[in-house]
Amino acid sequence: MPPPMIAYQLYSARVPCAADFRATLGAIGRLGYDGVEFAGLHGHDAGVVREWIDAAGLTACAIHTSVAKLEENTQAVVDEAKALGTDRVILAHVPAPTSAEEAEAAAELIGSLGEQVESAGGRFGFHNHASELVAFAGSSTIDRLVAASPSLGLEIDLGWAWIADVDPLELLRSLPGRVPLVHVKDFSEHDSDTCCPIGEGAMDWAALLPATAATTGLEWLVVEQDETAGDELDEAARSLAGVRRLLGS
């Protein structure tokens, strides 16, 4: 099994992307990332952006989208993904459930949107936050989704799993073949949502990352840093260096 490729979630560099998307994509390519995961196109045409990532030596591994966009026009979302060179559409977020009823409703919504994406010719994934891993009446939103929609893909965010006190590797191994992409991020402390470059925080990525990379069906490690303390691209470079060092590559 080939090692997973390494992508950068562009939400992490949303400020420079908004200022100069083409230049930022070029810079990410020069850092050595294999690909990018989109979080909007900042007003640019998907065909033009595809030319930019091709020139930067990058591959689109997936796009993130919202409930509202999928409800408005699922086909348009899938078509945009394909114009960028991928058919993977990731639902980035749902409102945080606070009860068993809300967790059940969230799982039903995610499953329904996933079916719509796949009917439109895309491959679907759901990106979790900590809230979807909190158990209500014995089951989390993810538990309910997995049980109700056994064929839908997931994009497990290992950092948010750790924040939710769920063992990231145990979670990943419980979903063999269903997680082609994972988000890797690091936090300065367990009881904080302050992010930092991979390998510089409190998570034990030295143990976690090699085991994650060997997981069945994994294709992409997607670096994400929700907030940066300094220059976004400098911290992106530090995260990539950290991932490579911890993988021994």
LINVEN-V635846 format. One record per pair of residues at least 24 apart in sequence whose C-alpha atoms are under 10 Angstrom apart, sorted by sequence separation. I is the first residue (numbers start at 1). GAP is how many residues later the second one is. D is the distance in Angstrom with one decimal. If there is no record, write none. Layout:
BEGIN
I&GAP&D  I&GAP&D
END
This chain:
BEGIN
17&24&8.6  18&24&5.8  25&24&9.1  29&24&8.0  32&24&9.8  33&24&8.7  34&24&5.5  35&24&4.3  36&24&5.2  37&24&5.6  38&24&6.5  39&24&6.2  40&24&7.4  60&24&6.4  61&24&8.1  62&24&5.9  63&24&8.5  64&24&8.8  65&24&7.0  66&24&8.4  67&24&6.9  90&24&9.0  153&24&8.6  154&24&6.1  155&24&5.7  156&24&9.0  157&24&8.9  158&24&6.9  159&24&7.4  160&24&9.2  162&24&9.5  163&24&8.7  7&25&9.5  8&25&6.9  14&25&8.2  17&25&7.4  18&25&8.8  28&25&9.5  29&25&9.5  32&25&8.9  33&25&7.2  34&25&6.4  35&25&5.6  36&25&6.1  37&25&5.1  38&25&4.5  39&25&5.1  40&25&7.6  59&25&8.6  60&25&5.9  61&25&6.2  62&25&7.0  63&25&6.5  64&25&6.2  65&25&6.1  66&25&5.7  67&25&8.3  89&25&8.9  107&25&9.1  150&25&9.9  153&25&5.0  154&25&5.1  155&25&7.0  156&25&7.1  157&25&5.7  158&25&6.0  159&25&6.2  160&25&8.3  162&25&9.5  165&25&9.0  184&25&8.5  198&25&8.0  6&26&9.0  7&26&5.7  8&26&8.3  9&26&8.9  10&26&6.6  11&26&8.4  13&26&9.8  14&26&9.1  22&26&9.5  26&26&7.5  29&26&8.8  30&26&7.3  32&26&9.0  33&26&9.2  34&26&8.9  35&26&6.2  36&26&7.6  37&26&5.5  38&26&5.9  39&26&6.8  59&26&7.3  60&26&5.9  61&26&8.5  62&26&4.7  63&26&5.2  64&26&4.7  65&26&5.2  66&26&6.0  67&26&7.6  91&26&10.0  106&26&8.7  126&26&8.4  127&26&9.6  128&26&8.3  151&26&10.0  152&26&7.3  153&26&6.0  154&26&7.4  155&26&5.2  156&26&4.9  157&26&4.4  158&26&5.9  159&26&5.3  160&26&9.3  163&26&9.2  164&26&9.3  197&26&8.9  198&26&9.0  6&27&5.9  7&27&5.6  8&27&6.4  9&27&5.8  10&27&6.0  11&27&7.3  12&27&9.1  22&27&7.5  25&27&7.1  26&27&7.4  29&27&5.0  30&27&8.4  34&27&9.1  35&27&9.3  36&27&8.8  37&27&7.2  38&27&8.6  39&27&9.6  59&27&8.3  60&27&9.3  61&27&7.1  62&27&5.9  63&27&5.9  64&27&5.8  65&27&5.7  66&27&6.6  67&27&7.1  90&27&9.5  124&27&9.8  125&27&6.7  126&27&6.8  127&27&6.4  128&27&7.1  129&27&8.6  130&27&8.7  133&27&8.7  134&27&9.5  151&27&7.8  152&27&9.5  153&27&7.6  154&27&7.5  155&27&5.2  156&27&6.2  157&27&6.4  158&27&7.3  159&27&6.2  160&27&9.4  163&27&6.1  164&27&9.7  197&27&8.8  198&27&8.7  5&28&8.3  6&28&5.4  7&28&4.3  8&28&4.7  9&28&4.6  10&28&5.6  11&28&5.5  14&28&8.9  21&28&8.5  24&28&9.9  25&28&6.4  26&28&9.6  28&28&7.8  29&28&5.9  30&28&9.5  60&28&9.1  61&28&9.4  62&28&6.8  63&28&8.6  64&28&5.4  65&28&8.2  66&28&8.0  67&28&9.7  89&28&7.4  103&28&9.3  124&28&6.5  125&28&4.6  126&28&4.7  127&28&4.7  128&28&6.0  129&28&6.8  130&28&9.5  132&28&9.5  133&28&6.9  150&28&8.8  153&28&9.2  154&28&8.4  155&28&7.0  156&28&8.9  157&28&7.9  158&28&9.1  159&28&7.5  162&28&7.7  163&28&7.2  184&28&9.7  196&28&9.6  197&28&7.0  5&29&6.1  6&29&6.5  7&29&4.8  8&29&6.0  9&29&6.4  10&29&5.9  11&29&8.3  22&29&9.6  23&29&8.8  25&29&9.8  26&29&7.6  27&29&7.9  28&29&9.4  29&29&6.0  63&29&8.9  64&29&9.0  88&29&9.1  89&29&9.2  103&29&7.5  123&29&8.4  124&29&5.8  125&29&4.4  126&29&5.5  127&29&5.9  128&29&5.9  129&29&9.1  130&29&8.6  131&29&8.5  132&29&9.1  133&29&9.9  146&29&8.6  163&29&8.2  195&29&9.1  196&29&6.7  4&30&9.9  5&30&7.7  6&30&8.4  7&30&6.6  8&30&8.7  9&30&7.3  10&30&8.4  22&30&6.1  25&30&9.2  26&30&4.9  28&30&8.4  29&30&9.6  54&30&9.6  87&30&9.5  88&30&9.6  103&30&9.7  123&30&7.7  124&30&7.6  125&30&5.7  126&30&7.7  127&30&6.5  128&30&8.9  129&30&8.6  130&30&4.8  131&30&9.1  133&30&9.7  134&30&6.8  163&30&8.1  182&30&8.7  195&30&5.9  196&30&8.8  10&31&9.7  21&31&8.9  22&31&8.2  25&31&6.6  26&31&8.3  50&31&10.0  53&31&8.6  54&31&9.6  87&31&9.5  103&31&9.0  110&31&9.6  124&31&9.3  125&31&9.0  126&31&9.7  128&31&9.9  129&31&5.3  130&31&5.8  133&31&6.5  134&31&8.9  159&31&9.7  182&31&9.5  194&31&9.2  195&31&6.5  196&31&7.9  197&31&8.5  24&32&9.7  25&32&9.4  26&32&8.8  50&32&9.7  52&32&9.9  53&32&9.7  90&32&9.9  94&32&9.4  103&32&8.6  104&32&9.4  110&32&9.8  128&32&7.4  129&32&7.3  130&32&8.1  131&32&9.6  132&32&8.9  133&32&8.8  134&32&8.8  146&32&9.6  194&32&8.3  195&32&6.0  196&32&6.8  197&32&9.9  22&33&9.8  23&33&9.4  25&33&8.3  46&33&9.4  47&33&8.5  50&33&7.0  51&33&8.6  88&33&9.5  89&33&6.6  90&33&8.4  91&33&7.7  92&33&8.7  93&33&7.9  94&33&9.2  96&33&8.4  98&33&8.1  103&33&7.4  107&33&9.1  108&33&9.3  111&33&9.8  128&33&8.2  130&33&6.4  131&33&7.4  133&33&7.4  160&33&9.0  193&33&8.9  194&33&7.2  195&33&6.9  196&33&7.8  210&33&9.4  22&34&9.0  46&34&6.2  49&34&8.9  50&34&4.9  87&34&7.5  88&34&5.9  89&34&6.1  90&34&5.8  91&34&6.3  92&34&6.5  93&34&6.6  94&34&8.5  95&34&10.0  96&34&8.7  97&34&6.6  98&34&9.5  100&34&9.9  102&34&9.2  103&34&9.8  107&34&5.6  111&34&6.7  115&34&9.1  118&34&9.0  129&34&9.1  130&34&5.0  159&34&9.7  193&34&9.0  194&34&8.5  195&34&8.5  196&34&9.9  209&34&7.7  213&34&8.1  45&35&8.9  46&35&8.0  47&35&9.5  48&35&9.2  49&35&7.0  50&35&7.1  87&35&4.8  88&35&4.7  89&35&5.1  90&35&4.5  91&35&4.9  92&35&5.1  93&35&7.0  94&35&8.9  96&35&5.5  97&35&7.0  99&35&9.5  100&35&8.0  101&35&8.5  104&35&9.2  106&35&6.7  107&35&7.1  110&35&7.5  111&35&9.1  114&35&8.9  129&35&8.5  130&35&8.7  180&35&9.3  194&35&9.1  209&35&9.8  212&35&9.9  46&36&8.9  47&36&5.8  48&36&8.8  86&36&8.6  87&36&5.7  88&36&5.8  89&36&6.3  90&36&5.4  91&36&6.1  92&36&7.4  93&36&7.5  95&36&8.8  96&36&6.9  97&36&9.8  98&36&8.7  99&36&8.8  100&36&4.7  101&36&9.4  103&36&8.4  104&36&8.6  105&36&8.7  106&36&9.3  107&36&8.6  108&36&8.4  109&36&9.3  115&36&9.6  130&36&9.0  159&36&9.4  179&36&8.9  180&36&8.6  181&36&8.8  182&36&7.7  206&36&9.5  210&36&7.1  211&36&9.4  46&37&5.8  47&37&6.6  86&37&9.1  87&37&8.4  88&37&7.3  89&37&8.5  90&37&6.5  91&37&8.9  92&37&8.9  94&37&9.4  95&37&9.3  97&37&8.6  98&37&9.6  99&37&5.9  100&37&6.0  103&37&6.7  104&37&6.5  107&37&6.0  108&37&7.1  111&37&7.7  112&37&9.1  114&37&9.7  115&37&8.0  179&37&8.4  180&37&5.6  181&37&6.0  182&37&8.6  183&37&8.6  184&37&6.6  185&37&8.6  186&37&9.4  197&37&9.5  198&37&9.0  205&37&9.2  206&37&9.1  209&37&6.8  210&37&5.6  45&38&9.3  46&38&5.8  47&38&9.3  78&38&9.9  94&38&8.7  96&38&9.7  97&38&9.9  98&38&8.0  99&38&8.3  100&38&8.7  103&38&4.8  104&38&9.6  106&38&9.0  107&38&4.8  111&38&6.1  114&38&6.7  133&38&9.8  169&38&9.8  173&38&9.7  177&38&8.4  178&38&8.7  179&38&6.6  180&38&4.3  181&38&5.9  182&38&6.5  183&38&6.2  184&38&5.9  185&38&6.1  186&38&8.6  187&38&9.0  197&38&5.9  198&38&9.0  200&38&8.9  205&38&8.5  208&38&9.2  209&38&6.8  210&38&8.7  41&39&9.8  45&39&9.6  46&39&9.5  74&39&8.3  78&39&6.9  82&39&9.4  93&39&9.6  97&39&9.1  100&39&7.8  102&39&8.5  103&39&8.6  104&39&9.7  105&39&9.6  106&39&8.4  107&39&8.6  110&39&9.2  111&39&9.5  114&39&8.5  169&39&6.8  172&39&10.0  173&39&8.7  176&39&7.5  177&39&5.7  178&39&7.1  179&39&6.1  180&39&5.0  181&39&4.7  182&39&5.3  183&39&4.7  184&39&5.1  185&39&5.4  186&39&7.5  196&39&7.8  197&39&7.1  198&39&9.9  199&39&8.8  200&39&8.5  206&39&9.0  207&39&8.4  208&39&9.9  74&40&9.8  77&40&8.4  78&40&8.9  82&40&8.3  100&40&8.1  101&40&10.0  103&40&9.5  104&40&6.6  105&40&9.9  107&40&9.5  108&40&8.0  111&40&9.7  163&40&9.6  168&40&8.0  169&40&9.1  172&40&7.7  175&40&9.6  176&40&5.8  177&40&4.6  178&40&8.4  179&40&8.4  180&40&6.4  181&40&6.0  182&40&5.9  183&40&5.9  184&40&6.2  185&40&5.9  186&40&9.8  196&40&9.7  197&40&8.6  198&40&7.3  199&40&7.3  206&40&5.6  207&40&9.8  75&41&8.4  78&41&10.0  79&41&8.6  81&41&8.3  99&41&9.6  100&41&8.5  103&41&7.7  104&41&8.2  107&41&8.0  108&41&8.8  111&41&7.5  162&41&7.9  167&41&9.9  175&41&9.0  176&41&6.9  177&41&7.4  179&41&9.3  180&41&8.8  181&41&6.9  182&41&8.6  183&41&6.4  184&41&8.5  185&41&8.4  197&41&6.0  198&41&4.6  199&41&9.8  205&41&7.3  206&41&8.1  67&42&8.7  71&42&7.6  74&42&6.7  75&42&7.4  78&42&6.7  79&42&8.6  99&42&9.9  103&42&9.2  107&42&8.8  110&42&9.5  169&42&7.5  170&42&10.0  173&42&7.0  175&42&9.7  176&42&9.0  182&42&9.9  183&42&9.6  196&42&9.4  197&42&4.6  198&42&7.6  199&42&9.1  200&42&8.0  205&42&9.6  38&43&9.0  67&43&8.5  70&43&6.9  73&43&9.8  74&43&6.2  75&43&9.7  77&43&9.1  78&43&7.0  79&43&8.5  97&43&9.2  169&43&6.6  172&43&7.6  173&43&8.1  196&43&8.4  197&43&8.4  198&43&8.4  199&43&5.5  70&44&9.4  73&44&9.9  74&44&9.6  75&44&8.8  76&44&9.0  78&44&5.7  97&44&7.9  100&44&10.0  104&44&9.9  159&44&8.0  168&44&8.8  172&44&9.3  197&44&9.3  198&44&5.5  199&44&7.4  71&45&9.1  74&45&9.2  75&45&5.4  77&45&9.1  78&45&8.7  96&45&9.6  158&45&9.9  197&45&7.6  198&45&6.5  38&46&9.2  67&46&7.8  70&46&8.2  74&46&7.0  75&46&8.1  78&46&9.6  159&46&10.0  169&46&9.0  172&46&9.8  197&46&9.4  199&46&9.0  70&47&8.0  74&47&9.9  75&47&8.8  199&47&7.8  74&48&9.5  198&48&9.3  37&49&9.8  158&50&9.3  7&51&8.7  37&51&9.8  38&51&9.8  39&51&9.7  158&51&9.9  7&52&8.3  8&52&9.7  9&52&9.6  37&52&10.0  38&52&9.7  7&53&8.4  8&53&9.3  9&53&9.3  10&53&9.6  11&53&9.2  37&53&9.5  39&53&8.7  125&53&9.0  126&53&9.6  186&53&9.1  5&54&10.0  7&54&7.2  9&54&9.1  10&54&9.6  125&54&8.2  127&54&9.4  158&54&9.4  185&54&8.5  6&55&9.4  7&55&9.6  9&55&9.0  125&55&8.9  127&55&8.6  128&55&9.4  184&55&9.4  5&56&9.3  125&56&8.7  127&56&8.4  184&59&9.1  62&61&9.3  64&61&9.2  65&61&9.9  62&62&9.5  63&62&9.8  64&62&9.2  62&63&9.2  64&63&8.6  90&63&9.0  91&63&9.3  92&63&9.1  155&63&9.9  90&64&8.1  91&64&9.0  88&65&9.7  90&65&7.4  155&65&9.8  157&65&9.1  159&65&9.4  155&66&10.0  157&66&9.9  159&66&9.9  155&67&9.5  157&67&9.2  90&91&9.9  61&119&9.9  62&119&8.9  61&120&8.5  61&158&9.2  62&158&9.8  61&159&7.5  61&160&9.8  62&160&9.9  61&161&8.8  7&174&9.6  9&174&8.5  6&175&9.8  7&175&10.0  8&175&9.3  9&175&9.9  4&176&9.2  5&176&9.6  7&176&9.3  8&176&9.7  4&177&8.9  4&178&10.0  6&178&10.0  35&185&8.9  37&185&7.5  34&186&9.3  35&186&9.8  36&186&7.9  37&186&9.3  34&187&9.9  35&187&8.7  36&187&9.2  37&187&9.6  34&188&10.0  33&189&9.8  33&190&9.6  31&202&8.5  31&203&9.4  33&203&9.4  33&204&9.0  28&205&7.3  31&205&8.2  32&205&8.5  27&206&7.7  31&206&6.1  3&207&10.0  30&207&9.8  31&207&9.7  33&207&7.4  4&208&9.5  5&208&9.4  28&208&8.1  32&208&8.0  4&209&6.2  24&209&8.4  28&209&8.4  31&209&8.1  32&209&9.5  3&210&6.6  4&210&8.4  31&210&9.4  2&211&9.6  3&211&7.5  4&211&9.5  12&211&8.6  13&211&9.3  2&212&9.2  3&212&9.8  8&212&9.9  9&212&9.9  10&212&9.9  12&212&5.8  13&212&8.6  14&212&9.7  1&213&8.3  4&213&9.3  5&213&9.2  6&213&8.8  7&213&6.7  8&213&8.4  9&213&6.2  10&213&9.2  11&213&7.6  12&213&5.2  13&213&8.8  14&213&10.0  1&214&9.7  4&214&6.4  5&214&6.3  6&214&5.7  7&214&6.1  8&214&5.4  9&214&6.0  10&214&7.9  11&214&8.1  12&214&5.4  13&214&8.9  1&215&8.6  3&215&8.5  4&215&4.6  5&215&4.9  6&215&4.9  7&215&4.6  8&215&4.9  9&215&5.3  10&215&9.4  11&215&7.2  12&215&6.8  13&215&8.8  16&215&9.5  1&216&8.8  2&216&9.5  3&216&7.5  4&216&4.9  5&216&6.1  6&216&5.9  7&216&6.1  8&216&6.4  9&216&8.1  10&216&9.9  11&216&9.3  12&216&7.8  16&216&7.9  1&217&9.4  2&217&8.4  3&217&8.7  4&217&6.3  5&217&8.4  6&217&7.3  7&217&8.9  8&217&9.2  9&217&9.3  15&217&8.5  16&217&8.8  1&218&9.6  3&218&9.7  4&218&9.7  13&218&9.1  14&218&8.9  13&219&5.7  12&220&7.1  13&220&7.2  12&221&9.0  13&222&9.8  12&223&9.6  13&223&8.5  12&224&8.3  9&227&9.8  8&228&7.8  8&231&9.6  8&232&8.8  7&233&9.1  6&234&8.0  6&237&8.6  6&238&9.2  3&244&9.6  3&246&10.0
END
